[in-house]
Amino acid sequence: MAYSIVEYPATSFIDNRSIQLPRFQRKQTWKADDNFKLCISVFKGYPIGVVIINTTLSPEPTDWLLDGRQRRNALIEMRTNPVSVYQWAQKFVKFKNNDSEQQLKDKFFASIDSYLQNEDKTSYGEENNESDDSEFYTDDLEEQSSSFDSRQQYASLIGLFDLISIVHPVKNKKTRLENMFLFDGIIPISDLDYSIRKNGEDVIDISRLWSFVKVCVNEGYNTVETFTSYLIKRYKLKDEPTIRKITIYIERHWEEYYSKCLKTLSRCEQTLQNSTLGLIKLTNASPLDAQNLFSLVNNGGTKLSAEELLSARPFWNTALNNPSLSLKDNVKKLYNKLGISVPDEVYRWDLCASLLLQIDRNHLVFEDMPFSDLEDKVGNQNFQTTLSIGFKLTSAILAGGINNRSVNQLEKKKINWDIEIDKMASDINTVICILEDYDYFKYLKSWNQSIMSLTSNSIALEFMTIMYLRWKNYYNCPTKSSSTAKNLQNEAFILLDRLIYEYSIRIWSGSSDNRLASDIQNIQSRITAVSQKEWITLINELATGKYKDKLTKVPIVKPLIYHYYCMKKMTPTLMDIHTTYEVDHIVAQNLFSNVTNDGIISKKDCILNLALLPKGDNITKSDQKLNVIKAKDPWLTDQIKKYAGISDGDMDILSDVSNVKHLDSIRLPQWIDAFSGKRDSCLMS
């Protein structure tokens, strides 16, 4: 990987039209205050951060912006739309639309002084913790109050103030800038270069207006005579009364309006031309190199994923021919979630990124991760997982692994991207449909749980990959009605049973990329049943509340508990649509708080003291004793008796936490039966 670090003019960064944005772009997370702080740095002459560009040389040279999109967006907006700067300043300075110019100036410089002298500059990246531009500045803004020079402060920031003041005030939802360039109606608004038709009327487009002002500056129309002559010529004003009106109007407002506006734009342009940022330019960087470099530069933010970096590679930015309507719809959801405009075409990257949206609609294997959360934040784990699983599942099936190297190998595979991934998604849904017809998985779904929500991403990926490969390569793609479908269902139970066993003995803790790759290469061993002896030994140990002398924890035994209920063919009894079932303690956990006996303490989170019990707004088991619940809530009492497998008398006994070992004689035989007789029935069905 070749790279260079250079000083880069802000205007070059803004104007470089060759810069391409990766398919993956995190949401715009900078707020008005963040954008305005960047404006302050620009006008103060501070360096304005570091951006990372990766140049790929094949098939043609292309610059991909890996880090700096939000900074670039703010700089472009600052250069092209003074109303945006005004709105940022209003949030930062907290002035009112109708403040006088002197009030505006006083508030502006008071807030700037406070920010530059007192703001903790190290807090920005920590609070936002976003990977795109997570380090807002690379400069040191800590000026000591003893050396503070208000005159110098005023001189460097007067240009920023002028940029705001030409917009101020706002009356009847129109800025001073808009009103200024309506020329008191002397020139019809529909004739103006910067007017657009919106909601049936002609209005001013600020960006177009600012471009018009820039033309006047660049062409030298910066005196009252040249500016007026330009207007007369540009808008073909021929009759004397109109020419006289526009001439008088411009002369009357020249110093206050137009001259100030032209000078302000000129100063803003010069300030941006003098402003610089650091450019780290990579050449043909691998995703791993780019990822590591990004993490070093943005050590306070979230590490870029391999999937994000792949989106900046030419291979993944190849458009598909005739993508299906369903694929287009899922890609639209994906980009709406990203908070950016939906591209016109569907690309290879989109196929894998949206794969989880195309498969497992009933969420048997993969967790339901809705894309409609309005409050969802950038870098949200659910959303990142959605992207990651799509690429990992594709690479697991087609490249035999899920690590970054396996994902990268997809570029070398001979794949018909226009057809095969879409077909693979359809086939995965066929496999899941077959499994959903098996009793055990029907019970699992009745508890509103997926394999992924119970265990881990890696286990869900292994389960789906192996079942797909068995369906395709061993059973030759059977349908649900095929005679071999039963065999596939049986193997699915054996595999999940093994995965839950391994999860319970903590084999899957830590990194599992290499383990999954090895398991895919040894599928036959994965669909060999765990022996009954192994299970019974484990159940007896977990019944003590410990495994290998360490106390058990609810998250570790959670999948085991659901496994137990599904093998017993038990389903929830819903009181109403708001009732849900969760793993809960039979003897309330707060009753253990004052216990000193280790033998009793270890029983708190043991499998015998945990059951699937109802939760809901009108269900209040909470931390109450069982005899209290029995006295006042018959329905909940029946639920506890049913799902915990205990009697009225047991509830009275267990109301005293010192009797928690009573569960051994009641529930341990039930667990042994489930993992012997009930499990054998599942294995032979």
PyMOL commands that set and color helices and strands:
alter all, ss='L'
color gray80, all
select helices_A, chain A and resi 10-15+32-44+69-80+82-93+101-118+123-128+145-147+150-165+176-180+183-185+189-191+206-218+224-234+240-274+287-297+306-310+314-317+325-338+348-353+355-358+381-399+404-412+420-436+439-446+451-454+457-474+485-504+513-521+523-526+532-542+554-567+589-592+598-601+607-609+626-632+634-644+648-654+657-659+662-684
alter helices_A, ss='H'
color red, helices_A
select strands_A, chain A and resi 2-9+19-20+50-56+62-67+170-171+174-175+195-198+201-204+276-283+546-547+550-551+580-585+610-615
alter strands_A, ss='S'
color yellow, strands_A
deselect
rebuild
show_as cartoon
